[in-house]
Structures are given as C-alpha cells and as structure tokens.
Amino acid sequence: MADSAVPPEPESPQLSTVEQWRTFLTSYSADVLRAAESYEWCDVTEDQLAAGWLGFEGASEQQLAAVERRLGMRLPPSYRAFLGASDGWWHLGPFMYEMRTTETVGWLRDTEPTFWKMLHSHGGDEAAFMDRVLLVSAVGDAQYWLLDPGEVSPAGEWTAYTWASWHPGLSMPSASFGQLVIDQRRSFEELSDEHEYTYDPSSRAGGPKAPR
C-alpha cells in the first residue's frame, strides 16, 4: 500500500458539486468522443456520439440517501457529487470502461468476493485494506477503482486507489475520487497526444450537452 494521500495539485479543478462535475464531464466526454474513431479502447455508440455525453441521468437525493443507508455511512463529497451529475459512466479512464451506479456500488468484499478473497489471502495490512474499501468501478482492463474510508481528509474525502493485475500492487494514492478522475483524464490526454482525430462533437446535435 502507498504510505499517504497525495493532495490535489494547485491547478486541479474543484469537483465538489454536481454542476462542477457536469462541466468537467461534458468537456471530458468531448475529448473522448473526439478520439473515438481512432482510439481502439474507446467503443462508443451512435447515441453517445449524438448526445456528446458518456454518462446517464444524475442520481436523485433519494437514491443517494438509499445507497448511504445500504452502506452504513455517508459517501465522500466528490464521489457523491459525481453520482448526482451522472449515475454511472462509460470510459472514465484509459483502462476503465464502466463505473458502478447507486444500485451496484458496494464494498469490495461483497461485490467481488472471489477477487477479494484472492487479495485477502496475502494477509497483514493489505487484507485489512481490502476488507474495508468501496468498489466504485464495474468493468475495466483488469483494473479496479477503490475508495478507502480508513483514510479520510478533513473535508470528508476518502483516499482513492486503482488496482490492476498488470500493475505491481496498488497505485499511488489520489486524495479523493475527484482527484483520481482528474489523474485518469491526464493519463488519457498523454496517450491521446499520439493520435489524430477526425470527430468534431460540435457537428452533432449542437455539440456536447449534459442532461439537466
């Protein structure tokens, strides 16, 4: 495990409200859709191209309260606001294809028991970590996104990590779910710099739009 959380870099956008997430995700959708025709991991639909949006309707306050009751604790602010902007998402990182929703997010030990048991068998601090983390990702390239309620900032954010079979152990920590998404977008941009794109999102349906 990494030793401590990494604070957001000064230039990072703030992602603590639904509106901030909608602005960020609309821009990110445009970037991904622009890459869609030449970036092989990015398989998008005609409907997504037309809408300029890779997400869904946002979760209601009732849905958010229900998932918090089910988990037995309040969600960290940036993740909660993300769900309020879009209850689920496609292509949130170069190796992350689908995010869980308010219906499917859950503790790693409950949602992926076989995977949890494999990691838990290592014992020690790693076993304790895997016992408590929240799994927020659904489908990736052998990659999982985890939020740790055992590492909480004064603002209530949970430290975020990724785990992948092709990476030696956990990633370096991100200070929050929001910061993890920002970090993943930077990775996408670094990879996509090598490609040239022909898709112009403004040519379809008046450009990218987030649902209201």
Secondary structure as UniProt FT lines:
FT   TURN            10..11
FT   HELIX           18..35
FT   TURN            36..38
FT   TURN            40..41
FT   HELIX           46..51
FT   HELIX           61..71
FT   HELIX           77..85
FT   STRAND          89..93
FT   TURN            94..95
FT   STRAND          96..99
FT   TURN            102..104
FT   STRAND          106..107
FT   HELIX           108..111
FT   HELIX           113..120
FT   TURN            121..122
FT   HELIX           124..132
FT   STRAND          134..135
FT   STRAND          137..140
FT   STRAND          143..152
FT   TURN            154..155
FT   STRAND          158..164
FT   TURN            165..166
FT   HELIX           177..192
FT   TURN            193..194
FT   HELIX           201..203
FT   TURN            205..206
//
